[in-house]
């Protein structure tokens, strides 16, 4: 089923949140905050957020769910939003203060499948780390 760019970005966040098989409250709250504040969502109907998240979860439960979800995301994202999607993925992985091995592996898969360059990915990852830094 084809999806729009908003759904693709939400699917990306849900994938990362679910990577360790546990969607933490911090991650879910962070998804809501991102949708409410990032410019790419300025024209998004927030009432669709839970529907898109459920649609992604359903897709993941299917045969080859992860591969199908990533292909669905890739097909729906305009090229100019692939780095945005990767930035969202990094933010969700960092939302609970710890990136699990599963989340790190998924970030690697997304970087590869979305064709985010190594330098661009490193910059996005560093920016995410800088935003999460505390004393």
WOPEWO-V432008 format. One line per field, one symbol per residue. phi: phi as a letter, one per 30 degrees, with the letter a starting at -180 (. if undefined). psi: psi as a letter, one per 30 degrees, with the letter a starting at -180 (. if undefined). A space follows every 10 residues. Layout:
phi = ???
psi = ???
//
This chain:
phi = .dbcdddddd eeddedddec ibcddddddd edddddbded ceccdedded dddddddddd dddheddddd dddedcdded cddddddded dddceciacd ddddddeddd eddchddddd dddddddded dcdbd
psi = kklleeeeee eeeeeeefeg gjjleeeeee eeeeeffkef gfgkjfffee eeeeeeeeee flkheeeeee eeeeffkkef geeeeeeeee eeefeggkjl eeeeeeeeee eeefhkleee eeeeeeeeee ffkl.
//
